[in-house]
Amino acid sequence: MGAATNGAGRTAYLNARLLDPASGLDAPGALLVEGARIADLGPRLFSEGVPDGVTKIDCAGACLSPGLVDMRVQLREPGEEHKETIKTAGVAAAVGGITAMVALPNTEPVVDDVAGVEFVARRAREAKLVKVYTYGAVTRGMEGKEITEIGLLAEFGARGFTDGLKAVADAQVMRRALSYASAHDQVIIQHPEEPSLADGVMNEGGTATRLGLAGIPVAAEAIMVERDLRLVELTGGRYHAAHVSTAAALEAIRRAKARGLRVTCDTAPHYFILSEADVGNYRSFAKVSPPLRAEADRQAVAEAVADGTIDAVASDHSPHDQESKRQPFAVAAPGIAGLETLLALTLALVHAKQASLLDALACLTWRPAEILKLDAGRLAKGAPADLTLFDPDLEWRIDPDSFRSKSKNSPFEDYPVRGQTLATVVDGRIIYRAEGFGGEAGAE
């Protein structure tokens, strides 16, 4: 990882392909950073030359976009620092072009009080890498019974409320949470899986039967989403369905959006790239929650990203040590380490001509930022100078052993991808520079 560059002063990014999904900008041009903010940008910027005293970085035609916003990350700190820490996740995120990430509250202890929110903020400031935010738990201890002090936690910086990998199963508790959160204009983020149907370990179907593994039916996701949408209609609350994996749930969300309900959703790259067939012969690295689905569901998720039904794509970064994953499939921990592959795997939709580059980037930048009300995700004058410089066509193969994350649990070993981060900028500071990328031409 390259050394961080001081963000003080002025830096000009020249010869870039400027991409701003929020405004539809896709044009060659330049961008000027002053301190921690974008001072100016456009095709004709510096047409008469770069002023003296400005550091020049030649982007050589690479794409310059808003920094990626990853709205679903497990950081493991506090409690399981042997799997990941805020600092190691920050390093990995920077390599992946991510400039802001939002952590699930399922740490030890659970982030269900002000002290937990402040701990994450303090550790992020100490790390001085990407921006790190956290969700607060919906219920105390994520036990699904008593809702937390949503208003107070939001006041101290919680960006939304979720019980992480646990669904809020009790309908009355969910109704109260939606109502209370609505009074503070906060979003409730659900792990959409009916627990009484989710006692399996992979998708229910022929593959599970062949492997002799207990299956989780598509209905487990669809039933929970349908129930929650009724509660949203009842309360007027803001609701977000996380890592949606089924066509049935997506159809329910489409209908809810058409009725004007305040509903959003996200997915993760493995749900539009992999299917239950990738479990193969008990590949525990392909065990995730919710499980990889049938091919028809995989295609439906890809189509929903392309048509905008899915608002955001998140890494769903779930780091685990080898001991947790190299187990019999039924007892292995679910989850994929995804920070360093989020951009490249999402660009697979672009290279397959299933989505435009701007539409794919929208799911990684301004849309998640808008859902969580973050000052991020846009290339605009006065916006934070959080930037990702990347080559969308650079070919490489994923090598989990080279991940900067503490954990290497990825089913994408030796998987060919196109698109790689060249530099990552947070508040005007270059916190990552790819090996071999020069760029900086010095100050005049």
C-alpha positions in Angstrom: 0.0 0.0 0.0 1.4 3.4 -1.0 2.1 6.0 1.6 -0.6 8.6 2.3 -0.2 12.0 0.7 -0.8 15.1 2.7 -4.1 16.7 1.6 -3.0 20.2 2.4 -2.7 22.6 -0.5 -4.0 22.1 -4.0 -3.9 19.1 -6.3 -4.9 18.9 -10.0 -6.1 15.6 -11.4 -5.4 15.9 -15.2 -6.4 13.8 -18.2 -9.1 12.0 -16.4 -12.4 10.4 -17.5 -14.7 12.2 -15.1 -17.6 10.1 -13.9 -20.4 11.4 -11.7 -23.4 9.0 -11.7 -25.5 11.5 -9.7 -25.4 14.1 -12.5 -24.8 11.8 -15.4 -21.4 13.3 -16.1 -19.1 11.2 -18.3 -16.5 13.3 -20.0 -12.8 13.8 -20.3 -11.5 16.6 -18.1 -9.7 17.6 -14.9 -10.5 18.1 -11.2 -9.0 20.4 -8.7 -8.8 19.6 -5.0 -8.2 22.3 -2.4 -7.7 20.9 1.1 -10.4 18.3 1.8 -12.9 19.5 -0.9 -13.4 19.5 -4.6 -12.8 23.1 -5.7 -13.7 22.7 -9.4 -14.0 20.2 -12.2 -14.9 20.0 -15.9 -13.8 19.3 -19.4 -12.3 22.8 -19.9 -10.7 23.2 -16.4 -7.0 24.2 -16.8 -7.4 24.9 -20.5 -5.0 27.7 -20.0 -2.6 25.7 -17.9 -2.3 24.6 -14.3 -1.5 27.5 -11.9 1.8 27.6 -10.0 2.0 25.8 -6.7 -0.5 23.1 -7.7 0.5 19.4 -7.5 -0.3 17.7 -10.8 -1.4 14.1 -11.1 -1.7 12.7 -14.6 -4.6 10.2 -14.7 -3.6 9.1 -18.2 -7.2 8.6 -19.3 -8.3 6.5 -16.2 -11.7 6.9 -14.7 -12.0 9.4 -11.8 -15.2 8.8 -9.8 -16.6 9.6 -6.4 -15.1 7.3 -3.8 -17.1 4.1 -3.3 -19.5 3.9 -0.4 -19.8 0.4 1.0 -23.0 0.2 3.1 -22.6 -3.2 4.6 -19.4 -4.3 6.3 -18.5 -6.4 9.3 -15.4 -5.0 11.0 -15.2 -7.5 13.9 -13.8 -4.8 16.2 -14.4 -4.9 19.1 -14.4 -8.6 20.1 -13.0 -10.6 17.2 -9.9 -8.6 16.2 -8.1 -11.8 15.1 -10.5 -11.8 12.1 -10.4 -8.1 11.2 -9.9 -4.6 12.8 -11.0 -1.2 11.8 -7.5 -0.5 10.6 -7.0 -3.6 8.5 -10.4 -3.2 7.0 -9.5 0.4 6.2 -6.4 -0.7 4.4 -8.3 -3.3 2.4 -11.1 -0.9 1.6 -8.6 1.6 0.2 -7.1 -1.0 -2.1 -10.7 -1.6 -3.3 -11.4 2.1 -4.0 -13.8 2.4 -1.1 -13.6 5.7 0.7 -16.5 5.2 3.2 -17.9 2.1 4.8 -20.7 1.5 7.3 -20.2 -1.3 9.9 -22.8 -3.7 11.2 -23.4 -3.5 14.9 -22.9 -7.3 15.5 -19.6 -6.9 17.4 -18.8 -8.0 20.9 -20.3 -6.1 22.6 -23.1 -5.1 20.3 -23.3 -1.5 19.2 -26.6 -0.7 21.0 -25.5 2.3 23.0 -23.7 5.6 22.6 -20.4 4.2 23.8 -20.4 1.7 21.0 -21.0 4.3 18.3 -18.3 6.6 19.8 -15.8 3.7 20.0 -16.1 3.1 16.2 -15.7 6.8 15.4 -12.7 7.1 17.7 -10.9 4.1 16.2 -11.6 5.3 12.7 -10.1 8.7 13.5 -7.0 6.9 14.9 -6.6 4.7 11.8 -6.7 7.8 9.4 -7.7 5.7 6.4 -11.2 5.5 4.9 -14.2 7.0 6.6 -16.0 4.5 8.9 -19.5 4.8 10.2 -21.6 2.4 12.1 -25.2 1.3 12.4 -26.9 1.0 15.7 -28.7 -2.2 16.7 -32.5 -2.1 16.3 -33.0 -4.1 19.5 -30.9 -4.3 22.7 -28.3 -7.0 22.4 -29.8 -7.8 19.0 -32.2 -10.1 20.9 -35.3 -9.0 19.0 -37.3 -7.8 22.0 -36.7 -4.3 23.2 -35.9 -1.5 20.7 -32.9 0.7 21.3 -32.7 4.5 21.9 -32.9 5.1 18.1 -33.1 8.9 18.4 -30.2 9.2 20.8 -28.0 6.8 18.8 -28.8 8.8 15.6 -27.9 12.0 17.3 -24.4 10.6 18.1 -23.8 9.4 14.6 -25.5 6.0 13.9 -26.4 5.9 10.2 -29.3 3.5 10.4 -30.5 0.6 12.5 -30.2 -3.1 12.0 -29.8 -6.3 13.9 -27.1 -7.4 11.5 -27.4 -11.1 10.5 -30.5 -11.5 12.6 -33.9 -10.7 11.3 -36.2 -8.6 13.5 -38.7 -11.5 13.6 -41.4 -10.2 15.9 -43.9 -8.2 13.9 -44.9 -6.0 16.8 -41.2 -5.1 17.5 -40.6 -4.3 13.9 -43.7 -2.1 13.7 -42.5 -0.2 16.8 -39.0 0.2 15.4 -40.3 1.5 12.0 -42.6 4.0 13.8 -40.0 5.2 16.2 -37.3 5.4 13.5 -39.7 7.3 11.3 -40.1 10.0 13.9 -36.3 10.6 13.6 -36.2 10.0 9.8 -34.0 7.0 10.3 -33.9 3.8 8.2 -34.5 0.3 9.5 -32.3 -2.2 7.7 -33.6 -5.8 7.7 -31.9 -9.1 7.2 -34.9 -10.5 5.3 -35.1 -14.1 6.4 -38.0 -15.7 8.3 -36.0 -17.5 11.1 -38.4 -20.4 11.4 -37.8 -21.3 7.7 -34.1 -20.5 7.8 -32.7 -23.5 9.7 -30.8 -24.8 6.6 -27.3 -24.1 5.3 -27.8 -23.5 1.6 -30.5 -22.9 -0.9 -33.3 -25.4 -0.9 -33.4 -27.4 -4.2 -31.8 -30.1 -6.2 -28.2 -29.2 -5.3 -29.0 -29.3 -1.5 -30.7 -32.6 -2.0 -27.8 -34.1 -3.9 -25.3 -32.9 -1.2 -27.5 -34.1 1.6 -27.6 -30.6 3.1 -30.6 -28.8 4.8 -32.0 -26.2 2.5 -33.4 -22.7 3.1 -36.4 -22.0 0.8 -36.8 -18.8 -1.3 -40.0 -18.3 0.6 -37.9 -17.5 3.8 -36.8 -14.2 2.2 -40.0 -13.5 0.3 -42.3 -13.9 3.3 -40.2 -11.6 5.5 -40.0 -8.9 2.9 -43.8 -9.1 2.2 -44.5 -8.9 5.9 -42.2 -6.0 6.4 -43.7 -4.1 3.5 -47.1 -4.4 5.1 -45.6 -2.8 8.2 -44.0 0.0 6.2 -47.4 0.7 4.7 -48.9 0.7 8.2 -46.2 3.0 9.8 -44.9 5.1 7.0 -41.4 4.2 8.0 -38.2 4.0 6.0 -37.2 0.4 5.3 -34.2 -1.2 3.6 -33.9 -4.9 2.7 -30.3 -6.0 2.8 -28.5 -8.4 0.5 -31.6 -9.4 -1.4 -31.1 -12.7 -3.2 -34.4 -13.8 -4.8 -36.6 -12.9 -7.7 -39.7 -13.2 -5.4 -38.5 -10.6 -2.9 -37.4 -8.3 -5.7 -40.8 -8.4 -7.3 -42.4 -7.5 -4.0 -40.0 -4.6 -3.6 -40.8 -3.4 -7.1 -44.5 -3.3 -6.3 -43.9 -1.5 -3.1 -41.8 1.2 -4.8 -44.5 1.6 -7.5 -47.0 2.3 -4.6 -44.7 5.0 -3.3 -43.5 3.3 -0.1 -40.2 4.4 1.3 -38.4 1.2 0.5 -34.8 0.6 -0.7 -32.6 -2.5 -1.0 -29.1 -3.7 -1.7 -27.4 -6.8 -2.9 -23.8 -8.1 -3.0 -21.8 -9.2 -6.0 -21.9 -12.9 -5.1 -25.6 -12.9 -5.6 -25.4 -11.8 -9.2 -22.2 -13.6 -10.1 -22.5 -17.0 -8.3 -25.3 -19.5 -7.9 -25.9 -22.5 -5.8 -24.0 -24.6 -8.3 -20.8 -22.8 -7.1 -21.2 -24.6 -3.7 -19.8 -27.5 -5.8 -18.7 -30.3 -3.5 -19.2 -28.7 -0.2 -17.1 -25.5 -0.8 -17.5 -23.8 2.5 -16.0 -20.6 1.1 -19.2 -20.3 -1.0 -21.4 -20.5 2.1 -23.1 -17.1 2.7 -26.2 -15.8 4.5 -28.6 -15.6 2.7 -27.4 -18.5 0.6 -26.4 -18.5 -3.0 -29.6 -19.1 -5.0 -30.7 -20.9 -8.2 -29.6 -19.6 -11.6 -32.9 -17.9 -12.2 -32.6 -15.9 -9.0 -29.0 -14.9 -9.9 -30.2 -13.6 -13.2 -33.1 -11.7 -11.6 -30.7 -10.0 -9.2 -28.4 -8.9 -12.1 -31.4 -7.6 -13.9 -32.6 -5.7 -10.8 -29.3 -4.0 -10.5 -29.5 -2.9 -14.1 -33.1 -1.6 -13.9 -32.6 0.2 -10.7 -34.9 -1.9 -8.5 -31.7 -2.6 -6.4 -30.5 0.7 -5.1 -27.0 -0.3 -3.9 -24.4 -2.9 -4.2 -22.4 -3.6 -1.0 -19.5 -5.9 -0.4 -21.2 -7.7 2.5 -17.7 -8.0 3.8 -17.8 -10.9 6.4 -14.2 -11.7 7.4 -13.5 -15.1 8.9 -10.3 -16.9 9.9 -9.4 -20.2 8.3 -10.6 -22.2 11.3 -14.1 -20.8 10.9 -14.4 -21.6 7.2 -12.4 -24.8 6.7 -15.0 -26.9 8.4 -17.7 -29.3 7.2 -20.1 -27.2 5.1 -23.0 -27.5 7.6 -21.0 -26.0 10.5 -18.7 -23.5 8.6 -19.3 -19.8 9.3 -21.2 -18.0 6.5 -19.6 -15.0 4.7 -17.2 -13.7 2.1 -14.3 -11.2 2.5 -15.3 -8.7 -0.2 -13.8 -5.2 0.3 -11.0 -5.6 -2.3 -13.2 -7.2 -5.0 -16.3 -5.0 -4.8 -15.5 -2.7 -7.7 -14.1 -5.4 -10.1 -17.0 -7.8 -9.5 -19.6 -5.1 -9.9 -18.0 -4.0 -13.2 -18.6 -7.6 -14.4 -22.2 -6.3 -15.1 -20.7 -3.6 -17.3 -18.4 -5.8 -19.2 -21.3 -8.2 -19.8 -23.3 -5.3 -21.2 -26.0 -5.8 -18.5 -25.5 -2.3 -17.0 -23.9 1.0 -18.0 -20.8 2.1 -16.2 -22.6 5.1 -14.7 -25.5 2.9 -13.5 -23.1 0.4 -11.9 -21.2 3.2 -10.2 -24.5 4.8 -9.0 -25.0 1.6 -6.9 -21.6 2.1 -5.4 -21.6 5.8 -4.7 -24.4 8.3 -4.5 -27.3 5.9 -4.0 -26.0 4.2 -0.8 -24.8 7.7 0.4 -28.4 9.0 -0.2 -30.0 6.1 1.7 -27.8 6.8 4.7 -27.6 10.6 4.4 -23.8 10.6 4.0 -22.0 13.6 2.6 -20.4 11.4 -0.1 -20.8 9.9 -3.5 -20.7 12.9 -5.8 -18.2 14.7 -8.0 -19.3 18.3 -7.5 -17.9 21.6 -6.4 -17.7 21.8 -2.6 -18.2 18.0 -2.2 -15.7 16.1 -0.1 -12.5 15.2 -2.0 -13.2 11.4 -1.7 -12.2 10.0 -5.0 -11.5 6.6 -6.7 -9.2 6.5 -9.7 -9.5 3.2 -11.6 -8.9 1.5 -14.9 -12.1 -0.3 -15.9 -10.5 -2.6 -18.4 -7.4 -3.8 -16.5 -7.4 -7.6 -16.4 -6.3 -9.5 -13.3 -7.2 -12.6 -11.3 -8.4 -12.5 -7.8 -5.9 -13.9 -5.3 -7.3 -14.0 -1.8 -3.8 -14.8 -0.4 -2.8 -11.2 -1.4 -5.8 -9.5 0.3 -4.8 -6.8 2.8 -7.7 -7.9 4.9 -6.8 -10.2 7.8 -9.2 -12.8 6.4 -8.9 -14.5 3.0 -12.3 -16.2 2.8 -13.3 -15.7 -0.8 -14.8 -18.2 -3.2 -13.4 -16.1 -6.1 -9.9 -17.6 -6.0 -8.2 -17.3 -9.4 -11.4 -15.7 -10.8 -10.7 -13.5 -13.8 -12.0 -9.9 -13.5 -11.5 -6.5 -15.3 -11.2 -3.2 -13.4 -8.7 -2.2 -10.8 -8.2 0.7 -8.4 -5.2 2.9 -9.2 -5.5 5.4 -6.4 -7.9 6.2 -3.5 -8.3 9.7 -2.1 -10.0 10.6 1.2 -10.4 14.3 2.1 -7.8 15.1 -0.5 -5.2 12.7 0.9 -4.0 9.9 -1.4 -4.3 6.9 1.0 -3.6 4.3 -1.6 -1.6 4.2 -4.8 -1.4 1.0 -6.9 2.0 -0.4 -7.6 3.3 0.9 -10.8 1.0 3.9 -10.9 3.0 7.1 -11.0 0.6 9.9 -11.7 2.2 12.6 -9.7 4.1 15.1 -11.7 5.1 17.4 -8.9 4.2 21.0 -8.1 4.9 23.9 -10.4 
